[in-house]
Amino acid sequence: MIKSFADIFQVPELKRKVLFTMGILAAYRLGAVIPLPGINTDAMRVLFESQRNTLLGFLDIFSGGALGRFSIFSMGIMPYINSSIIMSLLQGAHVFPYLDRLQKEGELGRKKMNQITRYFTLTLGIIQSFGLVYSLSRLPTPGGVPIVNDLSVSFYVISVLTLVTGTVLVMWLGEQITENGIGNGISLIIFTGIIIGLPHGIQDLIRLLSIEEIMIIEALFLIFVVLAFTAFAVFVETGQRKITVQYAKRVVGRKVMGGTSTYLPIKVDTSGVIAVIFAVSILSVPITLAQFFPESTFAAKFMGVWNRGGWIYEIIYAGLIVFFCYFYNSIQFNPKDLAENMKKWGGFVPGIRPGEPTAQYIQKILERITLWGALFIVIIAILPDILRKQLNAPFFFGGTSLLIAVGVALDTIGQIESHLIMRNYDGFMKKSRIKGRWFNVR
């Protein structure tokens, strides 16, 4: 595997893509540690230390610590994700005929949709940044030290403008990685924010051991749980159902074509980390709305209930994951188109008639696979959070963070491996492929 990593720098194009991606991520991390002007960083640190095991603390991890520093990238990529969710829902619900027409225009329509999403991101960024500045500047800190010393109109204007600009810049950085680097840029930015908290999580675990807040047996059990859930996450992310497809022999000129047997792979978790990211984004919306009323009693009670580990939060979180798994599959897979293409090229599923029966067969398998995949993702996302709450473990050891980290890492390594194999280099594993999907679901 070490030799395979060294092979990356033997391929000029791949080397350029990897170095470009690393440079963009380094620039993102630099912006994540630059605080807004006029912010008391010590007061912010104390506040987020007390909020570590809440949803606000999780959003700080999601932003790579940018929110806890009140940096210029505090908004992160969340407005862009929220706008993408809304646009996807509008497309899937066929609410606006104009969006339906864009969807059928191919590459030109996709570019127009991206442009609309960017403008919507800008609008959401202005609203969310104002709520963030307004609420965090008024939140009481444990020591009573104000986060902002001068709450003037100019402070609000400069802060909102800076945060919105930071969001647009992060969105642009993510798009640059996707177009010119390796992997999905938006996912890699989120992945970087999560991984950067790993050393701090290990440090917290050592600190809890040193003050005997948790025993060595509990620490070993926690490490075992993390490793087990990591393996389970990889197991689910690489799982697929293979539908056998047989192609009939055809005579084209003097050549006999077809007569081969292949398979149609359907991943157990087709949505990957998309469903989890979308669910977290939706759950952050009530927090954003509550930020506009930091002194409200109702908002304070709501913030106390709307926390990770609480049964209300976890039930809604599980429901959103299942919904977005089905929603993503519905816009990615069209069983009728698959069946028609197979019929056009002389393909058929053994024992199933071509055409509509094949489409119904694929739809049935897709629905069943999606259900089991969604339930697996719910288990990985929620159960570690419950164990973490019971064991008082560092917040980094959460199922959502784990799922995103594993999913993005597998996708990125898979893309790198594809480049290596295409140029006659060995992959990361000699006997298998990262995207070879380890197990089938019958």
N, C-alpha and C positions, 0 to 999 in steps of 0.2 A: 504493500500500500504506500510506503514511503517513496518507492521508486515511481509509483503512479503520480504522486504529487509532484515529484521532480520533473516528470514528463510534461506537466502543464507548461513549464517554461521552455520546453523544446519546440512548442508549436507557436509561431509568432503571433498568429491571430488570436489564439486562446490566451496567450500571455498578455497581449494588449487588453483584451476584455477583462481579465481578472484584475490586472493592475488598475485599470480604469474604475472598476467597481470598488476596489479597496480605497482608491483616492476619493471617490464620491462619498463613501461611508465615513471616511476620516473627516471630510468637510462637514458632514452632518453632525458628527460627534463634537466637532469644534463649536458649532453653533449652539449645540445643546447645553453647553456649559457657560455661555455668555449671558449673564442676567440682564433683565430690563433695567434701564436707568431709574434710580430713585427707590430701589427695592432693598429692604433689609434682609440680606441673605441668611443671617443667623436666625432671625425670627422665622423665616420660611423653613429652615432646616428643623427647628424645634417643632414647628407645626406638623410637618410631614412625618417626623419621628413618632408623634402621638397618633397619626392617622395611618400608620403603616398597614394595619390589618383591616382596613376599610376599603371600600370601592375607590375612594380617592387615592389611597396608597397604591392600589393596583393600576390605576390610570397613570400614576407616576412611573411605575415600572414599564408600562406600555409605551411611555414616551421616552424611556431610557434615562429617567431622572431629570428630564428637562422641566417638567411641571413642578417638581420639588424645588428647583432653583429659580423658578419663574423666569426662565430664559427666553430668548427670542424665538425658540422653537417649542415653546410650551404647548401650543395647539397641536403640534405634530402633524400627522396626516389624517387625523380624525374627521375634519370637515370634508376632505376629499372622499373618504370612505363613506360617510353619511350621504353625500350627494350621489355617489355611485349606487348606493343601496336604493335611494329614492328613484333614480332614473331606471334602474333595473326593474323595480316594482311597477313603475308606470309602463314600461315596455311589456312586461309579462301580463299585466292586466289589460293591455290594449285600450288605455283610457284616451290617448291622443292619437288620432289617425296620422298626424305628422311624424310622430316617433315610429309608427309602424312602417311608414314609407321610407324613413331613413334606414331602418333595419334591413330593408330589401335592396338598398342601393350599393351594397358591398363596401369596398374600401372607402369610397367617398362618403357614404352614409356614416361609417364608423368614425371618420374624422370629424364630421359635423356633430355627432353625439358626444365625442370627447370634448369638443369646444363648448357645447352646452353644459356639460358636466363641470368644466373649469369655471364657467361663469357662476354656476350654482354654488360651487365650492367657495368662490369669493364672497357670495352673499351669506352663506352659512358661517364663513370665517369671521365676518364682521359681527354677526349676532353673537356667536359663541365667544369671541374674544372680549367683547364688551361685558358679557356675563361673567367671564372668568376674572377680568380685572376688577369688576365691581364687587364680586363676592369675596375673592381672596384678599382684597385690600381691607375688607371689613371683618374677616373671620377672627375671632378671639384666639390668641396664642396662649399656650400654657403659662408663659411668664408675663403675659400682659403687655409685651413689647409690640408696638404697631409694626405691621409689615411695610406700610408706606407712610412716610413722615409728612409728605405734602400732597394731599388729595385735591389737586387743582384740576381745572378743566384741561389745561395743557398736558398734565400727566395722563389723563384718560385718552386724549387725542393721540399723543405720541405712542402710548402703550398699545392701543387698538391698532394703529397703523403698523407698528412694528410686528405685532403678533400675526396680523393678516399677511404682511409681507413675508414673514417667516414660513407661514403655511404654504403660500404660493411657491416659495423657494424650495421647500421640502418636496412638494408635489412635482416640481420641475426636476429636482435631483432624482426622484424615483423614476420618472419617465426617461431620463438620460441613461440610467442603469439598464432599464428594460430594452432600450433601443441600441445602445452601444456597449453595454457590459454583459454580464452573465447573470442569469436568474431574473426573477420578477423584482423590480426595483422597490415597489411599495412594500411587498412582503419582507424584503431584505432589510429595509429601514426599521420595520417593526421588530424583526428578528434581532437586529443589532441592539435595539433598545432593551430587549429582554435579556440577551446574553451578557450585556454589560453589567447586569445585576448579579451574575453568578459569583464573582469574588466576594461581593458584599453579603450574599446569602451564606457562603461558607464561613465568612467572618462572624456572622450572627450565630451560626451553629456552634462555633468554637466558644463564643462569648457565653452562650446559654450553658454550655458544658462547664465552663470555668466558674460560673456563679452557682452551679448545681441546680439550675432551674429545670433542666432535664437531665435524666440519668444516662449513663453510657449505653445501657440496653435500649433505651428509647431512641438515642441518636443512631445506633446501628440499625434499629428497626426502620427509622426514617430513611436512612440511606438505602436500605433494601427496597423500601416502597418506591423511592425515586427511580432506582434502577429497573425495578419490575415494571413500573408504569411506562418508563422509557421504552423498554423492550416491547410492551404491549402496544404502545403508540406506533412504533415502527412496524409491528406485525399487522396492525389494522391499516396503516397508510400504504403498505405494499401489497395488501390483499386484493384479489380480483376474482371475478367469475368468468370463466372462459366458455363462450358459446361456440360449439363446433359449427363450421360453415364448410360445405362441400360445393365445389365448382364443377359443373358438367363440362365434358369435353366439347370443344367447338373447333370447326375447321375454318381457318382464315387463310385463304389462298392455298398454299401448299403445306401450311403448318397446322399442326394439331395443338390447340391451346386449351388450357383448363385441365380438368380432371384431378386437381389437387385438393387437399384438405387443409384448411387453416382454422383460425378461431377469431371470434370477436371478443376482445377483453373489456369487461366492465368492472371498474374499480369498486371495492366495497365502500370507500369514502371518496366518491367522485369529486365532491366539492373541495376536498383538501382542507386547508385552513380557512377558506373563504367563509364557510358557515359560522365558524367560531369567531372570526373577526367581525362579521356582520352582527352577530348576536351581542358581542361586547359593545359595539358601537351603539346599538339600539338601547342597551341598558344604561349607557352613559347619558342618554338624552334627558331622563328625569333629573339626573344630577345637575346637568346644565341649566335646566329650568329652575331648579331649587336654588341655584347660585344667585339668581336675581333677587332672592328674598332671604338673605343671610340672617336677618334679625327676626324672621317670622317663626312663631312657635310651631306651626304646622310643618314648615320646612325642616325645622330641627328634628321633629319627631319622625318625619319621613326619612331623613338622612340616617337616623338611628336604625330604622327598620330595613332600609334598602342597602344592605351590606352583604358581602360575600360570606357564605356559611349559613345565612338565615334561610329558613325554608321557603319564604315567599320569593326571595331573589332566585334561589336555586331552581324552583319549579318553573318560573318564568324563563330563566336561562335555558333550561332543558327544552322547554317548548319552542323557544326561538331557534335553537340548534336544529331540532327536527324539522321545523318549518323551512329554514334556509337550506337544509340538505335537499329537501324535496323541490324547493323553488329553483335552486341552482341546476338540478338535474333536468327540470322541466324546460329550462332555456338552453341547455347544452345538448340534450338528446332529443331527437325526433324519431321515434321507432318507425313511423310510416316512411320517412325518407330513407332510413337505413334499409328497410324491407324492399323499397322500390329500387334502390341502387343495387342491392344483392340480386334482385330478380333481373334487372337490366343486364348485369354481367354474368348471368347464368349461375348465381350462387343460391344455395338453399340450406336450411337447417335440416339435418336428417330427421325424418319422421314428421316434419311440419311442412304444410303446403306453402309455396311462395305467395307473396302478396300480403293481404290483410291478415291471414292466420299467423304469418311470421311476425308482423307488427304487433299483434296481440300477445304473442309468445314473448317477444323482447320486452314489451311494456310490463308484462307480469313479472318477469325476472328483475327488471329495473326497479319496480316498486318494492319487491321483497328485499333486494340487495340494499336499496336506499334505507329501508326501515332498520335493518340490522346494522348497517353502517352508522346511521344516526344514533342508535342506542349505544353502540360501542363508543362513539365520540362523547356522548353524554356521560358515560361511566368514567372515561378518562378525564373529562373536564371537571366533573363535580366531586367525585369520590376523593381525590387528593386534597381538595379544599376542605372537605369535612375532616379528613385525617389531620390536616395541618392545624385546623382549629382545635381539635382534641389534644394534639401533642404540643401545641404552642410552638410550631416550627417556624422558621424564617419564611417570609411571604413568597420568596422566590420559588419555593417548592409548591407550585400550584399547577393544576391540571391544564388550565388554559394556556399558560406560558409554555408548558411542556409540549402541548399539541402544536402550537405555532412554531416553536423552535425545531421540533422534529420534522414537521411537514415542510418547512422552508428549507431546512438542511438537506432533506432527501431530494427535493426538487432541484436545488442548485447543484448538488453533487451529481445528480442524474444528467443535467445539461452538460456539465464538465466532462463526464464520462462519455457522452455522445460525441463530443468534439474529439476526444482521444481515440475512440474506436474508429471514427470516420477517417482518421489519418493513420490507421494501422498500429495504434498504440494499445497496450493492454488497458483494461478498465481498472477500477479500484479493487475489484475482486476477480481473481483468476477464473473461478469456476461458476460465477454467476454475475448478473448485472444488477445495478442499483434499482433499475426500473423493471426488473424481471418478475416482480410481484410474487412473493413467496408461496402463497397458498390459494387454493380455489375454494369457492363456496358452491356446493352442489344444490 
